């Protein structure tokens, strides 16, 4: 299943650092409203990838939206020299079983937010269309979502 029949046509050279910075800047107000001051670690090396910039931006938006709903008040975003991107936040209300289901379509951690449960499932499909991976890890009340994009 693909989400976009134009995924190949919309592939372009993208500076991941710039796109990630733009996405974080666009969430300044929602993060501030939740008293979340992100810790950001971006490599100084420009990370270039040939991919769908609109899709990657949507993935960042989905992840940051989840942070504003489920973080216990913190966020660390890291882009390392290999191009791996991680979003880490405390989420004490989660457990390993829930984290294992985060990418399942229609799964929601908290139905009170009236979420469709599609954001992370869509993100995983979009990453797969770009031959990348999106994984989640949970350790000591910290949720880490890792994006790996091929070179």
C-alpha positions as CSV (number, residue, x, y, z in Angstrom):
1,X,0.0,0.0,0.0
2,X,1.3,3.4,-0.9
3,X,0.1,6.7,0.3
4,X,1.3,8.7,-2.7
5,X,1.4,7.7,-6.3
6,X,3.7,10.7,-6.8
7,X,6.3,9.6,-4.3
8,X,9.0,9.1,-7.0
9,X,8.1,12.3,-8.8
10,X,8.3,14.5,-5.7
11,X,11.8,13.2,-4.7
12,X,14.3,16.0,-4.3
13,X,17.6,16.7,-2.6
14,X,16.8,17.8,0.9
15,X,18.9,19.3,3.7
16,X,17.5,17.3,6.7
17,X,19.0,19.8,9.2
18,X,17.0,22.7,7.6
19,X,13.7,20.8,7.3
20,X,14.0,19.6,10.9
21,X,14.7,23.2,12.1
22,X,11.7,24.5,10.2
23,X,9.4,21.9,11.7
24,X,10.6,22.6,15.2
25,X,10.2,26.3,14.7
26,X,6.6,25.8,13.5
27,X,5.9,24.0,16.8
28,X,7.2,26.8,19.0
29,X,3.8,28.0,20.2
30,X,2.3,24.5,20.8
31,X,5.4,23.4,22.7
32,X,5.5,26.6,24.7
33,X,1.8,26.2,25.6
34,X,2.7,22.8,27.1
35,X,5.8,24.3,28.9
36,X,8.0,22.1,26.8
37,X,11.4,23.6,26.0
38,X,13.1,21.2,23.6
39,X,16.8,20.3,23.9
40,X,18.0,20.2,20.3
41,X,21.2,18.5,19.2
42,X,21.8,19.0,15.4
43,X,25.1,18.1,13.8
44,X,26.8,21.0,12.1
45,X,27.4,18.7,9.1
46,X,24.7,19.3,6.5
47,X,22.8,16.0,6.0
48,X,21.6,15.7,2.4
49,X,19.1,13.0,1.3
50,X,17.1,12.5,-1.9
51,X,13.5,12.1,-0.7
52,X,10.0,13.5,-0.5
53,X,10.4,16.7,1.6
54,X,6.6,17.1,2.0
55,X,6.3,13.6,3.4
56,X,9.2,14.0,5.8
57,X,7.8,17.3,7.0
58,X,4.5,15.5,7.6
59,X,6.3,12.9,9.6
60,X,8.0,15.5,11.8
61,X,4.6,17.2,12.3
62,X,3.0,13.9,13.4
63,X,5.8,13.2,15.8
64,X,5.8,16.8,17.3
65,X,2.0,16.6,17.6
66,X,2.3,13.5,19.6
67,X,4.9,15.2,21.8
68,X,2.5,18.0,22.6
69,X,-0.2,15.5,23.6
70,X,1.7,12.9,25.5
71,X,5.0,14.3,26.8
72,X,5.5,14.8,30.5
73,X,7.1,18.1,29.8
74,X,10.3,17.4,27.9
75,X,11.7,16.8,24.5
76,X,15.1,16.0,23.1
77,X,15.6,16.1,19.3
78,X,18.8,14.7,17.9
79,X,20.2,14.6,14.3
80,X,23.5,12.9,14.2
81,X,26.2,12.8,11.5
82,X,24.8,9.6,10.0
83,X,21.4,11.2,9.4
84,X,19.6,9.4,12.2
85,X,16.9,11.5,13.8
86,X,15.5,10.8,17.3
87,X,12.7,12.4,19.3
88,X,12.8,11.5,23.0
89,X,10.4,12.5,25.7
90,X,9.3,11.3,29.1
91,X,6.0,9.5,28.9
92,X,5.4,7.8,32.2
93,X,1.8,6.9,31.3
94,X,3.0,4.6,28.6
95,X,4.2,1.0,28.9
96,X,6.2,-1.3,26.6
97,X,3.0,-3.0,25.3
98,X,1.5,0.3,24.3
99,X,4.7,1.5,22.6
100,X,4.8,-1.8,20.7
101,X,1.4,-0.9,19.2
102,X,2.1,2.8,18.4
103,X,2.4,2.2,14.7
104,X,-0.7,0.1,14.4
105,X,-3.5,1.7,12.4
106,X,-6.3,3.2,14.6
107,X,-4.4,2.4,17.8
108,X,-4.6,5.3,20.3
109,X,-3.0,5.5,23.7
110,X,-5.7,7.9,24.9
111,X,-9.1,8.1,23.2
112,X,-10.0,11.2,25.2
113,X,-7.9,13.2,22.7
114,X,-10.3,12.1,19.9
115,X,-7.3,10.9,17.9
116,X,-7.8,8.7,14.9
117,X,-4.6,6.8,15.7
118,X,-3.4,7.2,12.1
119,X,-0.5,9.7,12.6
120,X,2.3,7.3,13.5
121,X,0.9,4.5,11.1
122,X,1.0,7.0,8.3
123,X,4.4,8.2,9.3
124,X,5.7,4.7,9.2
125,X,4.3,4.1,5.7
126,X,5.7,7.4,4.4
127,X,9.2,6.5,5.8
128,X,8.9,3.0,4.2
129,X,8.1,4.7,0.8
130,X,11.4,6.5,1.2
131,X,13.2,3.2,2.0
132,X,13.7,4.3,5.6
133,X,12.6,3.0,9.0
134,X,10.7,4.5,11.9
135,X,11.0,2.6,15.2
136,X,10.0,3.2,18.8
137,X,11.8,2.3,22.0
138,X,10.7,2.7,25.6
139,X,13.1,2.6,28.5
140,X,12.8,4.1,32.0
141,X,9.7,6.0,31.2
142,X,11.3,7.6,28.1
143,X,9.8,7.1,24.6
144,X,12.3,7.4,21.8
145,X,11.1,7.5,18.1
146,X,14.0,7.0,15.7
147,X,14.0,7.8,12.0
148,X,16.6,6.3,9.8
149,X,16.8,7.5,6.2
150,X,18.9,5.8,3.6
151,X,21.9,7.6,2.1
